[in-house]
Amino acid sequence: MGCELLKNFAMIGFNKIVIMDMDTIELTNLNRQFLFRKRDIGRSKAEVASEFIKSKHPHIDIEWHNCKLADKDEEF
């Protein structure tokens, strides 16, 4: 669901997107998450998703975090 929403946010014109995921890409992700490729296995999902969207929509300001939302303080 996250990849689909991320794609939609980029396509409808969001100017700033923050991606947060604490997981890494596994082989089982490739058949259901279209932003990832075999070469991405072992990398941070948030980082790879950010790179993919930025390559298609360079005007978008994307910030990514490899953690849980609960790890962030209230200021975030």
PDB file of N, H, CA, C and O in Angstrom:
ATOM      1  N   MET A   1       0.821  -1.187   0.000  1.00  0.00           N
ATOM      2  CA  MET A   1       0.000   0.000   0.000  1.00  0.00           C
ATOM      3  C   MET A   1       0.871   1.260   0.000  1.00  0.00           C
ATOM      4  O   MET A   1       0.519   2.245  -0.648  1.00  0.00           O
ATOM      5  N   GLY A   2       1.987   1.244   0.706  1.00  0.00           N
ATOM      6  H   GLY A   2       2.273   0.443   1.232  1.00  0.00           H
ATOM      7  CA  GLY A   2       2.841   2.417   0.792  1.00  0.00           C
ATOM      8  C   GLY A   2       3.393   2.861  -0.546  1.00  0.00           C
ATOM      9  O   GLY A   2       3.419   4.055  -0.843  1.00  0.00           O
ATOM     10  N   CYS A   3       3.839   1.901  -1.365  1.00  0.00           N
ATOM     11  H   CYS A   3       3.817   0.931  -1.124  1.00  0.00           H
ATOM     12  CA  CYS A   3       4.381   2.257  -2.686  1.00  0.00           C
ATOM     13  C   CYS A   3       3.309   2.893  -3.555  1.00  0.00           C
ATOM     14  O   CYS A   3       3.571   3.865  -4.264  1.00  0.00           O
ATOM     15  N   GLU A   4       2.118   2.351  -3.500  1.00  0.00           N
ATOM     16  H   GLU A   4       1.905   1.562  -2.924  1.00  0.00           H
ATOM     17  CA  GLU A   4       1.009   2.884  -4.303  1.00  0.00           C
ATOM     18  C   GLU A   4       0.655   4.300  -3.860  1.00  0.00           C
ATOM     19  O   GLU A   4       0.458   5.179  -4.699  1.00  0.00           O
ATOM     20  N   LEU A   5       0.571   4.527  -2.565  1.00  0.00           N
ATOM     21  H   LEU A   5       0.731   3.813  -1.884  1.00  0.00           H
ATOM     22  CA  LEU A   5       0.274   5.872  -2.060  1.00  0.00           C
ATOM     23  C   LEU A   5       1.388   6.853  -2.395  1.00  0.00           C
ATOM     24  O   LEU A   5       1.122   7.992  -2.778  1.00  0.00           O
ATOM     25  N   LEU A   6       2.606   6.424  -2.254  1.00  0.00           N
ATOM     26  H   LEU A   6       2.822   5.498  -1.942  1.00  0.00           H
ATOM     27  CA  LEU A   6       3.743   7.282  -2.582  1.00  0.00           C
ATOM     28  C   LEU A   6       3.698   7.713  -4.042  1.00  0.00           C
ATOM     29  O   LEU A   6       3.908   8.884  -4.356  1.00  0.00           O
ATOM     30  N   LYS A   7       3.425   6.770  -4.925  1.00  0.00           N
ATOM     31  H   LYS A   7       3.255   5.818  -4.670  1.00  0.00           H
ATOM     32  CA  LYS A   7       3.293   7.082  -6.351  1.00  0.00           C
ATOM     33  C   LYS A   7       2.163   8.082  -6.577  1.00  0.00           C
ATOM     34  O   LYS A   7       2.318   9.035  -7.340  1.00  0.00           O
ATOM     35  N   ASN A   8       1.039   7.867  -5.921  1.00  0.00           N
ATOM     36  H   ASN A   8       0.913   7.093  -5.301  1.00  0.00           H
ATOM     37  CA  ASN A   8      -0.107   8.771  -6.084  1.00  0.00           C
ATOM     38  C   ASN A   8       0.200  10.171  -5.573  1.00  0.00           C
ATOM     39  O   ASN A   8      -0.147  11.157  -6.224  1.00  0.00           O
ATOM     40  N   PHE A   9       0.844  10.272  -4.416  1.00  0.00           N
ATOM     41  H   PHE A   9       1.126   9.471  -3.887  1.00  0.00           H
ATOM     42  CA  PHE A   9       1.202  11.590  -3.880  1.00  0.00           C
ATOM     43  C   PHE A   9       2.104  12.346  -4.857  1.00  0.00           C
ATOM     44  O   PHE A   9       1.930  13.545  -5.074  1.00  0.00           O
ATOM     45  N   ALA A  10       3.056  11.641  -5.435  1.00  0.00           N
ATOM     46  H   ALA A  10       3.197  10.667  -5.258  1.00  0.00           H
ATOM     47  CA  ALA A  10       3.972  12.274  -6.394  1.00  0.00           C
ATOM     48  C   ALA A  10       3.229  12.715  -7.649  1.00  0.00           C
ATOM     49  O   ALA A  10       3.485  13.797  -8.176  1.00  0.00           O
ATOM     50  N   MET A  11       2.320  11.891  -8.124  1.00  0.00           N
ATOM     51  H   MET A  11       2.111  11.012  -7.696  1.00  0.00           H
ATOM     52  CA  MET A  11       1.634  12.194  -9.380  1.00  0.00           C
ATOM     53  C   MET A  11       0.578  13.292  -9.245  1.00  0.00           C
ATOM     54  O   MET A  11       0.260  13.963 -10.227  1.00  0.00           O
ATOM     55  N   ILE A  12       0.033  13.482  -8.046  1.00  0.00           N
ATOM     56  H   ILE A  12       0.291  12.937  -7.248  1.00  0.00           H
ATOM     57  CA  ILE A  12      -0.975  14.542  -7.903  1.00  0.00           C
ATOM     58  C   ILE A  12      -0.366  15.878  -7.512  1.00  0.00           C
ATOM     59  O   ILE A  12      -1.076  16.874  -7.376  1.00  0.00           O
ATOM     60  N   GLY A  13       0.953  15.899  -7.331  1.00  0.00           N
ATOM     61  H   GLY A  13       1.530  15.090  -7.442  1.00  0.00           H
ATOM     62  CA  GLY A  13       1.612  17.183  -7.178  1.00  0.00           C
ATOM     63  C   GLY A  13       2.087  17.567  -5.797  1.00  0.00           C
ATOM     64  O   GLY A  13       2.351  18.745  -5.552  1.00  0.00           O
ATOM     65  N   PHE A  14       2.206  16.621  -4.885  1.00  0.00           N
ATOM     66  H   PHE A  14       1.992  15.665  -5.084  1.00  0.00           H
ATOM     67  CA  PHE A  14       2.770  16.972  -3.581  1.00  0.00           C
ATOM     68  C   PHE A  14       4.185  17.511  -3.787  1.00  0.00           C
ATOM     69  O   PHE A  14       4.947  16.967  -4.587  1.00  0.00           O
ATOM     70  N   ASN A  15       4.532  18.564  -3.077  1.00  0.00           N
ATOM     71  H   ASN A  15       3.913  19.006  -2.427  1.00  0.00           H
ATOM     72  CA  ASN A  15       5.860  19.171  -3.208  1.00  0.00           C
ATOM     73  C   ASN A  15       6.855  18.651  -2.186  1.00  0.00           C
ATOM     74  O   ASN A  15       8.065  18.727  -2.400  1.00  0.00           O
ATOM     75  N   LYS A  16       6.354  18.122  -1.073  1.00  0.00           N
ATOM     76  H   LYS A  16       5.371  18.061  -0.899  1.00  0.00           H
ATOM     77  CA  LYS A  16       7.211  17.585  -0.012  1.00  0.00           C
ATOM     78  C   LYS A  16       6.600  16.271   0.466  1.00  0.00           C
ATOM     79  O   LYS A  16       5.408  16.189   0.759  1.00  0.00           O
ATOM     80  N   ILE A  17       7.444  15.252   0.535  1.00  0.00           N
ATOM     81  H   ILE A  17       8.413  15.319   0.297  1.00  0.00           H
ATOM     82  CA  ILE A  17       7.012  13.937   0.998  1.00  0.00           C
ATOM     83  C   ILE A  17       8.055  13.419   1.980  1.00  0.00           C
ATOM     84  O   ILE A  17       9.256  13.490   1.718  1.00  0.00           O
ATOM     85  N   VAL A  18       7.589  12.899   3.111  1.00  0.00           N
ATOM     86  H   VAL A  18       6.614  12.841   3.324  1.00  0.00           H
ATOM     87  CA  VAL A  18       8.462  12.256   4.089  1.00  0.00           C
ATOM     88  C   VAL A  18       8.127  10.770   4.089  1.00  0.00           C
ATOM     89  O   VAL A  18       6.976  10.381   4.285  1.00  0.00           O
ATOM     90  N   ILE A  19       9.145   9.946   3.867  1.00  0.00           N
ATOM     91  H   ILE A  19      10.081  10.262   3.707  1.00  0.00           H
ATOM     92  CA  ILE A  19       8.982   8.496   3.826  1.00  0.00           C
ATOM     93  C   ILE A  19       9.648   7.915   5.065  1.00  0.00           C
ATOM     94  O   ILE A  19      10.782   8.260   5.396  1.00  0.00           O
ATOM     95  N   MET A  20       8.925   7.028   5.744  1.00  0.00           N
ATOM     96  H   MET A  20       8.004   6.748   5.475  1.00  0.00           H
ATOM     97  CA  MET A  20       9.472   6.407   6.941  1.00  0.00           C
ATOM     98  C   MET A  20       9.168   4.916   6.909  1.00  0.00           C
ATOM     99  O   MET A  20       8.013   4.506   6.795  1.00  0.00           O
ATOM    100  N   ASP A  21      10.213   4.120   7.010  1.00  0.00           N
ATOM    101  H   ASP A  21      11.152   4.454   7.102  1.00  0.00           H
ATOM    102  CA  ASP A  21      10.065   2.662   7.042  1.00  0.00           C
ATOM    103  C   ASP A  21      11.323   2.094   7.683  1.00  0.00           C
ATOM    104  O   ASP A  21      12.429   2.536   7.374  1.00  0.00           O
ATOM    105  N   MET A  22      11.166   1.139   8.554  1.00  0.00           N
ATOM    106  H   MET A  22      10.267   0.780   8.805  1.00  0.00           H
ATOM    107  CA  MET A  22      12.323   0.571   9.247  1.00  0.00           C
ATOM    108  C   MET A  22      12.779  -0.735   8.629  1.00  0.00           C
ATOM    109  O   MET A  22      13.667  -1.401   9.160  1.00  0.00           O
ATOM    110  N   ASP A  23      12.176  -1.102   7.513  1.00  0.00           N
ATOM    111  H   ASP A  23      11.454  -0.561   7.082  1.00  0.00           H
ATOM    112  CA  ASP A  23      12.429  -2.401   6.899  1.00  0.00           C
ATOM    113  C   ASP A  23      13.412  -2.301   5.740  1.00  0.00           C
ATOM    114  O   ASP A  23      13.648  -1.224   5.193  1.00  0.00           O
ATOM    115  N   THR A  24      13.975  -3.440   5.383  1.00  0.00           N
ATOM    116  H   THR A  24      13.783  -4.315   5.828  1.00  0.00           H
ATOM    117  CA  THR A  24      14.820  -3.529   4.200  1.00  0.00           C
ATOM    118  C   THR A  24      14.116  -4.377   3.149  1.00  0.00           C
ATOM    119  O   THR A  24      13.209  -5.150   3.459  1.00  0.00           O
ATOM    120  N   ILE A  25      14.537  -4.223   1.932  1.00  0.00           N
ATOM    121  H   ILE A  25      15.274  -3.595   1.679  1.00  0.00           H
ATOM    122  CA  ILE A  25      13.915  -4.915   0.807  1.00  0.00           C
ATOM    123  C   ILE A  25      14.357  -6.375   0.779  1.00  0.00           C
ATOM    124  O   ILE A  25      15.539  -6.692   0.910  1.00  0.00           O
ATOM    125  N   GLU A  26      13.371  -7.250   0.605  1.00  0.00           N
ATOM    126  H   GLU A  26      12.411  -6.992   0.499  1.00  0.00           H
ATOM    127  CA  GLU A  26      13.618  -8.683   0.492  1.00  0.00           C
ATOM    128  C   GLU A  26      13.079  -9.164  -0.851  1.00  0.00           C
ATOM    129  O   GLU A  26      12.278  -8.478  -1.487  1.00  0.00           O
ATOM    130  N   LEU A  27      13.512 -10.324  -1.273  1.00  0.00           N
ATOM    131  H   LEU A  27      14.162 -10.882  -0.757  1.00  0.00           H
ATOM    132  CA  LEU A  27      13.063 -10.899  -2.541  1.00  0.00           C
ATOM    133  C   LEU A  27      11.539 -10.968  -2.617  1.00  0.00           C
ATOM    134  O   LEU A  27      10.961 -10.736  -3.679  1.00  0.00           O
ATOM    135  N   THR A  28      10.891 -11.283  -1.510  1.00  0.00           N
ATOM    136  H   THR A  28      11.360 -11.472  -0.647  1.00  0.00           H
ATOM    137  CA  THR A  28       9.431 -11.417  -1.498  1.00  0.00           C
ATOM    138  C   THR A  28       8.717 -10.088  -1.732  1.00  0.00           C
ATOM    139  O   THR A  28       7.528 -10.083  -2.050  1.00  0.00           O
ATOM    140  N   ASN A  29       9.408  -8.973  -1.583  1.00  0.00           N
ATOM    141  H   ASN A  29      10.374  -8.977  -1.325  1.00  0.00           H
ATOM    142  CA  ASN A  29       8.791  -7.666  -1.831  1.00  0.00           C
ATOM    143  C   ASN A  29       8.651  -7.363  -3.320  1.00  0.00           C
ATOM    144  O   ASN A  29       7.799  -6.566  -3.714  1.00  0.00           O
ATOM    145  N   LEU A  30       9.471  -7.986  -4.139  1.00  0.00           N
ATOM    146  H   LEU A  30      10.163  -8.634  -3.819  1.00  0.00           H
ATOM    147  CA  LEU A  30       9.568  -7.583  -5.542  1.00  0.00           C
ATOM    148  C   LEU A  30       8.310  -7.846  -6.352  1.00  0.00           C
ATOM    149  O   LEU A  30       8.046  -7.128  -7.317  1.00  0.00           O
ATOM    150  N   ASN A  31       7.534  -8.847  -5.992  1.00  0.00           N
ATOM    151  H   ASN A  31       7.749  -9.431  -5.208  1.00  0.00           H
ATOM    152  CA  ASN A  31       6.336  -9.152  -6.772  1.00  0.00           C
ATOM    153  C   ASN A  31       5.142  -8.284  -6.404  1.00  0.00           C
ATOM    154  O   ASN A  31       4.116  -8.330  -7.082  1.00  0.00           O
ATOM    155  N   ARG A  32       5.258  -7.483  -5.331  1.00  0.00           N
ATOM    156  H   ARG A  32       6.092  -7.445  -4.780  1.00  0.00           H
ATOM    157  CA  ARG A  32       4.100  -6.688  -4.909  1.00  0.00           C
ATOM    158  C   ARG A  32       4.409  -5.221  -4.653  1.00  0.00           C
ATOM    159  O   ARG A  32       3.494  -4.442  -4.387  1.00  0.00           O
ATOM    160  N   GLN A  33       5.654  -4.833  -4.726  1.00  0.00           N
ATOM    161  H   GLN A  33       6.397  -5.466  -4.942  1.00  0.00           H
ATOM    162  CA  GLN A  33       6.033  -3.441  -4.495  1.00  0.00           C
ATOM    163  C   GLN A  33       6.865  -2.967  -5.681  1.00  0.00           C
ATOM    164  O   GLN A  33       8.067  -3.220  -5.757  1.00  0.00           O
ATOM    165  N   PHE A  34       6.210  -2.282  -6.593  1.00  0.00           N
ATOM    166  H   PHE A  34       5.233  -2.076  -6.531  1.00  0.00           H
ATOM    167  CA  PHE A  34       6.779  -1.968  -7.904  1.00  0.00           C
ATOM    168  C   PHE A  34       7.931  -0.973  -7.894  1.00  0.00           C
ATOM    169  O   PHE A  34       8.581  -0.794  -8.925  1.00  0.00           O
ATOM    170  N   LEU A  35       8.208  -0.322  -6.779  1.00  0.00           N
ATOM    171  H   LEU A  35       7.681  -0.467  -5.942  1.00  0.00           H
ATOM    172  CA  LEU A  35       9.311   0.626  -6.735  1.00  0.00           C
ATOM    173  C   LEU A  35      10.666  -0.056  -6.567  1.00  0.00           C
ATOM    174  O   LEU A  35      11.706   0.576  -6.749  1.00  0.00           O
ATOM    175  N   PHE A  36      10.658  -1.341  -6.222  1.00  0.00           N
ATOM    176  H   PHE A  36       9.813  -1.855  -6.074  1.00  0.00           H
ATOM    177  CA  PHE A  36      11.893  -2.043  -5.892  1.00  0.00           C
ATOM    178  C   PHE A  36      12.301  -3.024  -6.982  1.00  0.00           C
ATOM    179  O   PHE A  36      11.460  -3.611  -7.663  1.00  0.00           O
ATOM    180  N   ARG A  37      13.618  -3.187  -7.129  1.00  0.00           N
ATOM    181  H   ARG A  37      14.301  -2.710  -6.575  1.00  0.00           H
ATOM    182  CA  ARG A  37      14.195  -4.111  -8.112  1.00  0.00           C
ATOM    183  C   ARG A  37      15.107  -5.103  -7.390  1.00  0.00           C
ATOM    184  O   ARG A  37      15.451  -4.911  -6.224  1.00  0.00           O
ATOM    185  N   LYS A  38      15.486  -6.145  -8.087  1.00  0.00           N
ATOM    186  H   LYS A  38      15.207  -6.301  -9.034  1.00  0.00           H
ATOM    187  CA  LYS A  38      16.334  -7.176  -7.495  1.00  0.00           C
ATOM    188  C   LYS A  38      17.635  -6.587  -6.949  1.00  0.00           C
ATOM    189  O   LYS A  38      18.131  -7.023  -5.910  1.00  0.00           O
ATOM    190  N   ARG A  39      18.178  -5.609  -7.642  1.00  0.00           N
ATOM    191  H   ARG A  39      17.776  -5.254  -8.486  1.00  0.00           H
ATOM    192  CA  ARG A  39      19.432  -4.988  -7.194  1.00  0.00           C
ATOM    193  C   ARG A  39      19.272  -4.247  -5.862  1.00  0.00           C
ATOM    194  O   ARG A  39      20.268  -3.915  -5.219  1.00  0.00           O
ATOM    195  N   ASP A  40      18.025  -3.984  -5.441  1.00  0.00           N
ATOM    196  H   ASP A  40      17.216  -4.253  -5.963  1.00  0.00           H
ATOM    197  CA  ASP A  40      17.755  -3.240  -4.208  1.00  0.00           C
ATOM    198  C   ASP A  40      17.657  -4.133  -2.966  1.00  0.00           C
ATOM    199  O   ASP A  40      17.546  -3.619  -1.853  1.00  0.00           O
ATOM    200  N   ILE A  41      17.695  -5.438  -3.133  1.00  0.00           N
ATOM    201  H   ILE A  41      17.785  -5.856  -4.037  1.00  0.00           H
ATOM    202  CA  ILE A  41      17.567  -6.356  -1.998  1.00  0.00           C
ATOM    203  C   ILE A  41      18.628  -6.026  -0.948  1.00  0.00           C
ATOM    204  O   ILE A  41      19.809  -5.874  -1.258  1.00  0.00           O
ATOM    205  N   GLY A  42      18.175  -5.920   0.294  1.00  0.00           N
ATOM    206  H   GLY A  42      17.215  -6.044   0.546  1.00  0.00           H
ATOM    207  CA  GLY A  42      19.062  -5.604   1.409  1.00  0.00           C
ATOM    208  C   GLY A  42      19.146  -4.130   1.748  1.00  0.00           C
ATOM    209  O   GLY A  42      19.656  -3.766   2.808  1.00  0.00           O
ATOM    210  N   ARG A  43      18.656  -3.280   0.869  1.00  0.00           N
ATOM    211  H   ARG A  43      18.242  -3.575   0.007  1.00  0.00           H
ATOM    212  CA  ARG A  43      18.696  -1.826   1.104  1.00  0.00           C
ATOM    213  C   ARG A  43      17.438  -1.365   1.838  1.00  0.00           C
ATOM    214  O   ARG A  43      16.436  -2.078   1.886  1.00  0.00           O
ATOM    215  N   SER A  44      17.506  -0.179   2.399  1.00  0.00           N
ATOM    216  H   SER A  44      18.321   0.400   2.360  1.00  0.00           H
ATOM    217  CA  SER A  44      16.388   0.438   3.093  1.00  0.00           C
ATOM    218  C   SER A  44      15.242   0.714   2.114  1.00  0.00           C
ATOM    219  O   SER A  44      15.450   1.298   1.051  1.00  0.00           O
ATOM    220  N   LYS A  45      14.041   0.290   2.485  1.00  0.00           N
ATOM    221  H   LYS A  45      13.873  -0.184   3.349  1.00  0.00           H
ATOM    222  CA  LYS A  45      12.869   0.568   1.649  1.00  0.00           C
ATOM    223  C   LYS A  45      12.644   2.069   1.495  1.00  0.00           C
ATOM    224  O   LYS A  45      12.336   2.545   0.402  1.00  0.00           O
ATOM    225  N   ALA A  46      12.796   2.806   2.579  1.00  0.00           N
ATOM    226  H   ALA A  46      13.046   2.419   3.466  1.00  0.00           H
ATOM    227  CA  ALA A  46      12.570   4.253   2.530  1.00  0.00           C
ATOM    228  C   ALA A  46      13.558   4.938   1.596  1.00  0.00           C
ATOM    229  O   ALA A  46      13.178   5.823   0.829  1.00  0.00           O
ATOM    230  N   GLU A  47      14.821   4.537   1.656  1.00  0.00           N
ATOM    231  H   GLU A  47      15.129   3.818   2.279  1.00  0.00           H
ATOM    232  CA  GLU A  47      15.838   5.160   0.813  1.00  0.00           C
ATOM    233  C   GLU A  47      15.600   4.853  -0.665  1.00  0.00           C
ATOM    234  O   GLU A  47      15.661   5.751  -1.504  1.00  0.00           O
ATOM    235  N   VAL A  48      15.331   3.595  -0.983  1.00  0.00           N
ATOM    236  H   VAL A  48      15.281   2.865  -0.301  1.00  0.00           H
ATOM    237  CA  VAL A  48      15.119   3.202  -2.382  1.00  0.00           C
ATOM    238  C   VAL A  48      13.858   3.854  -2.940  1.00  0.00           C
ATOM    239  O   VAL A  48      13.857   4.338  -4.073  1.00  0.00           O
ATOM    240  N   ALA A  49      12.792   3.869  -2.155  1.00  0.00           N
ATOM    241  H   ALA A  49      12.793   3.476  -1.235  1.00  0.00           H
ATOM    242  CA  ALA A  49      11.552   4.512  -2.610  1.00  0.00           C
ATOM    243  C   ALA A  49      11.793   5.994  -2.877  1.00  0.00           C
ATOM    244  O   ALA A  49      11.292   6.543  -3.858  1.00  0.00           O
ATOM    245  N   SER A  50      12.550   6.629  -2.013  1.00  0.00           N
ATOM    246  H   SER A  50      12.957   6.183  -1.216  1.00  0.00           H
ATOM    247  CA  SER A  50      12.880   8.037  -2.191  1.00  0.00           C
ATOM    248  C   SER A  50      13.647   8.267  -3.491  1.00  0.00           C
ATOM    249  O   SER A  50      13.326   9.176  -4.256  1.00  0.00           O
ATOM    250  N   GLU A  51      14.650   7.446  -3.733  1.00  0.00           N
ATOM    251  H   GLU A  51      14.910   6.707  -3.112  1.00  0.00           H
ATOM    252  CA  GLU A  51      15.448   7.565  -4.962  1.00  0.00           C
ATOM    253  C   GLU A  51      14.587   7.368  -6.210  1.00  0.00           C
ATOM    254  O   GLU A  51      14.731   8.098  -7.191  1.00  0.00           O
ATOM    255  N   PHE A  52      13.696   6.386  -6.167  1.00  0.00           N
ATOM    256  H   PHE A  52      13.578   5.794  -5.370  1.00  0.00           H
ATOM    257  CA  PHE A  52      12.850   6.089  -7.323  1.00  0.00           C
ATOM    258  C   PHE A  52      11.933   7.269  -7.639  1.00  0.00           C
ATOM    259  O   PHE A  52      11.858   7.716  -8.784  1.00  0.00           O
ATOM    260  N   ILE A  53      11.240   7.767  -6.622  1.00  0.00           N
ATOM    261  H   ILE A  53      11.300   7.404  -5.693  1.00  0.00           H
ATOM    262  CA  ILE A  53      10.321   8.886  -6.838  1.00  0.00           C
ATOM    263  C   ILE A  53      11.087  10.127  -7.288  1.00  0.00           C
ATOM    264  O   ILE A  53      10.635  10.843  -8.182  1.00  0.00           O
ATOM    265  N   LYS A  54      12.229  10.384  -6.683  1.00  0.00           N
ATOM    266  H   LYS A  54      12.596   9.802  -5.957  1.00  0.00           H
ATOM    267  CA  LYS A  54      13.043  11.558  -7.050  1.00  0.00           C
ATOM    268  C   LYS A  54      13.512  11.468  -8.512  1.00  0.00           C
ATOM    269  O   LYS A  54      13.619  12.489  -9.192  1.00  0.00           O
ATOM    270  N   SER A  55      13.789  10.254  -8.989  1.00  0.00           N
ATOM    271  H   SER A  55      13.701   9.425  -8.437  1.00  0.00           H
ATOM    272  CA  SER A  55      14.225  10.100 -10.379  1.00  0.00           C
ATOM    273  C   SER A  55      13.105  10.416 -11.368  1.00  0.00           C
ATOM    274  O   SER A  55      13.370  10.857 -12.486  1.00  0.00           O
ATOM    275  N   LYS A  56      11.870  10.197 -10.966  1.00  0.00           N
ATOM    276  H   LYS A  56      11.654   9.839 -10.057  1.00  0.00           H
ATOM    277  CA  LYS A  56      10.725  10.467 -11.840  1.00  0.00           C
ATOM    278  C   LYS A  56      10.153  11.877 -11.646  1.00  0.00           C
ATOM    279  O   LYS A  56       9.578  12.456 -12.568  1.00  0.00           O
ATOM    280  N   HIS A  57      10.317  12.411 -10.452  1.00  0.00           N
ATOM    281  H   HIS A  57      10.785  11.940  -9.703  1.00  0.00           H
ATOM    282  CA  HIS A  57       9.758  13.722 -10.095  1.00  0.00           C
ATOM    283  C   HIS A  57      10.819  14.528  -9.345  1.00  0.00           C
ATOM    284  O   HIS A  57      10.717  14.696  -8.130  1.00  0.00           O
ATOM    285  N   PRO A  58      11.826  15.025 -10.045  1.00  0.00           N
ATOM    286  CA  PRO A  58      12.959  15.686  -9.376  1.00  0.00           C
ATOM    287  C   PRO A  58      12.597  16.962  -8.612  1.00  0.00           C
ATOM    288  O   PRO A  58      13.372  17.418  -7.771  1.00  0.00           O
ATOM    289  N   HIS A  59      11.441  17.535  -8.893  1.00  0.00           N
ATOM    290  H   HIS A  59      10.811  17.165  -9.576  1.00  0.00           H
ATOM    291  CA  HIS A  59      11.030  18.763  -8.212  1.00  0.00           C
ATOM    292  C   HIS A  59      10.533  18.516  -6.783  1.00  0.00           C
ATOM    293  O   HIS A  59      10.434  19.459  -5.997  1.00  0.00           O
ATOM    294  N   ILE A  60      10.224  17.279  -6.441  1.00  0.00           N
ATOM    295  H   ILE A  60      10.305  16.513  -7.079  1.00  0.00           H
ATOM    296  CA  ILE A  60       9.675  16.964  -5.124  1.00  0.00           C
ATOM    297  C   ILE A  60      10.793  16.905  -4.089  1.00  0.00           C
ATOM    298  O   ILE A  60      11.828  16.276  -4.307  1.00  0.00           O
ATOM    299  N   ASP A  61      10.569  17.566  -2.973  1.00  0.00           N
ATOM    300  H   ASP A  61       9.728  18.078  -2.796  1.00  0.00           H
ATOM    301  CA  ASP A  61      11.488  17.511  -1.841  1.00  0.00           C
ATOM    302  C   ASP A  61      11.133  16.260  -1.034  1.00  0.00           C
ATOM    303  O   ASP A  61      10.068  16.192  -0.422  1.00  0.00           O
ATOM    304  N   ILE A  62      12.031  15.274  -1.038  1.00  0.00           N
ATOM    305  H   ILE A  62      12.897  15.330  -1.536  1.00  0.00           H
ATOM    306  CA  ILE A  62      11.766  14.009  -0.353  1.00  0.00           C
ATOM    307  C   ILE A  62      12.763  13.828   0.782  1.00  0.00           C
ATOM    308  O   ILE A  62      13.972  13.982   0.613  1.00  0.00           O
ATOM    309  N   GLU A  63      12.217  13.499   1.932  1.00  0.00           N
ATOM    310  H   GLU A  63      11.235  13.374   2.070  1.00  0.00           H
ATOM    311  CA  GLU A  63      13.016  13.199   3.118  1.00  0.00           C
ATOM    312  C   GLU A  63      12.698  11.760   3.507  1.00  0.00           C
ATOM    313  O   GLU A  63      11.529  11.376   3.551  1.00  0.00           O
ATOM    314  N   TRP A  64      13.713  10.970   3.786  1.00  0.00           N
ATOM    315  H   TRP A  64      14.662  11.282   3.750  1.00  0.00           H
ATOM    316  CA  TRP A  64      13.448   9.585   4.184  1.00  0.00           C
ATOM    317  C   TRP A  64      14.130   9.266   5.505  1.00  0.00           C
ATOM    318  O   TRP A  64      15.174   9.822   5.844  1.00  0.00           O
ATOM    319  N   HIS A  65      13.496   8.342   6.246  1.00  0.00           N
ATOM    320  H   HIS A  65      12.648   7.890   5.970  1.00  0.00           H
ATOM    321  CA  HIS A  65      14.005   7.909   7.540  1.00  0.00           C
ATOM    322  C   HIS A  65      13.884   6.392   7.623  1.00  0.00           C
ATOM    323  O   HIS A  65      12.839   5.828   7.298  1.00  0.00           O
ATOM    324  N   ASN A  66      14.945   5.742   8.054  1.00  0.00           N
ATOM    325  H   ASN A  66      15.793   6.200   8.318  1.00  0.00           H
ATOM    326  CA  ASN A  66      14.936   4.293   8.223  1.00  0.00           C
ATOM    327  C   ASN A  66      14.672   3.990   9.698  1.00  0.00           C
ATOM    328  O   ASN A  66      15.572   3.569  10.425  1.00  0.00           O
ATOM    329  N   CYS A  67      13.424   4.209  10.132  1.00  0.00           N
ATOM    330  H   CYS A  67      12.693   4.550   9.542  1.00  0.00           H
ATOM    331  CA  CYS A  67      13.049   4.005  11.529  1.00  0.00           C
ATOM    332  C   CYS A  67      11.529   3.951  11.657  1.00  0.00           C
ATOM    333  O   CYS A  67      10.802   4.096  10.674  1.00  0.00           O
ATOM    334  N   LYS A  68      11.069   3.740  12.879  1.00  0.00           N
ATOM    335  H   LYS A  68      11.660   3.623  13.678  1.00  0.00           H
ATOM    336  CA  LYS A  68       9.638   3.777  13.184  1.00  0.00           C
ATOM    337  C   LYS A  68       9.251   5.200  13.583  1.00  0.00           C
ATOM    338  O   LYS A  68      10.077   5.959  14.091  1.00  0.00           O
ATOM    339  N   LEU A  69       8.007   5.546  13.350  1.00  0.00           N
ATOM    340  H   LEU A  69       7.336   4.930  12.938  1.00  0.00           H
ATOM    341  CA  LEU A  69       7.505   6.853  13.765  1.00  0.00           C
ATOM    342  C   LEU A  69       7.656   7.025  15.272  1.00  0.00           C
ATOM    343  O   LEU A  69       7.941   8.126  15.742  1.00  0.00           O
ATOM    344  N   ALA A  70       7.470   5.956  16.028  1.00  0.00           N
ATOM    345  H   ALA A  70       7.238   5.061  15.647  1.00  0.00           H
ATOM    346  CA  ALA A  70       7.590   6.014  17.490  1.00  0.00           C
ATOM    347  C   ALA A  70       9.004   6.392  17.940  1.00  0.00           C
ATOM    348  O   ALA A  70       9.196   6.848  19.068  1.00  0.00           O
ATOM    349  N   ASP A  71       9.990   6.202  17.061  1.00  0.00           N
ATOM    350  H   ASP A  71       9.834   5.832  16.145  1.00  0.00           H
ATOM    351  CA  ASP A  71      11.370   6.565  17.395  1.00  0.00           C
ATOM    352  C   ASP A  71      11.615   8.074  17.330  1.00  0.00           C
ATOM    353  O   ASP A  71      12.624   8.562  17.839  1.00  0.00           O
ATOM    354  N   LYS A  72      10.717   8.794  16.720  1.00  0.00           N
ATOM    355  H   LYS A  72       9.898   8.397  16.306  1.00  0.00           H
ATOM    356  CA  LYS A  72      10.884  10.236  16.560  1.00  0.00           C
ATOM    357  C   LYS A  72      10.305  10.978  17.762  1.00  0.00           C
ATOM    358  O   LYS A  72       9.388  10.484  18.418  1.00  0.00           O
ATOM    359  N   ASP A  73      10.838  12.157  18.046  1.00  0.00           N
ATOM    360  H   ASP A  73      11.583  12.558  17.513  1.00  0.00           H
ATOM    361  CA  ASP A  73      10.319  12.942  19.150  1.00  0.00           C
ATOM    362  C   ASP A  73       9.075  13.723  18.725  1.00  0.00           C
ATOM    363  O   ASP A  73       8.693  13.707  17.555  1.00  0.00           O
ATOM    364  N   GLU A  74       8.459  14.395  19.670  1.00  0.00           N
ATOM    365  H   GLU A  74       8.769  14.408  20.620  1.00  0.00           H
ATOM    366  CA  GLU A  74       7.219  15.135  19.389  1.00  0.00           C
ATOM    367  C   GLU A  74       7.417  16.263  18.385  1.00  0.00           C
ATOM    368  O   GLU A  74       6.486  16.622  17.665  1.00  0.00           O
ATOM    369  N   GLU A  75       8.611  16.818  18.330  1.00  0.00           N
ATOM    370  H   GLU A  75       9.367  16.526  18.915  1.00  0.00           H
ATOM    371  CA  GLU A  75       8.908  17.903  17.399  1.00  0.00           C
ATOM    372  C   GLU A  75       8.754  17.449  15.952  1.00  0.00           C
ATOM    373  O   GLU A  75       8.360  18.229  15.085  1.00  0.00           O
ATOM    374  N   PHE A  76       9.068  16.184  15.702  1.00  0.00           N
ATOM    375  H   PHE A  76       9.388  15.551  16.406  1.00  0.00           H
ATOM    376  CA  PHE A  76       8.989  15.658  14.353  1.00  0.00           C
ATOM    377  C   PHE A  76       7.562  15.698  13.856  1.00  0.00           C
ATOM    378  O   PHE A  76       7.291  15.292  12.726  1.00  0.00           O
TER     379      PHE A  76
END
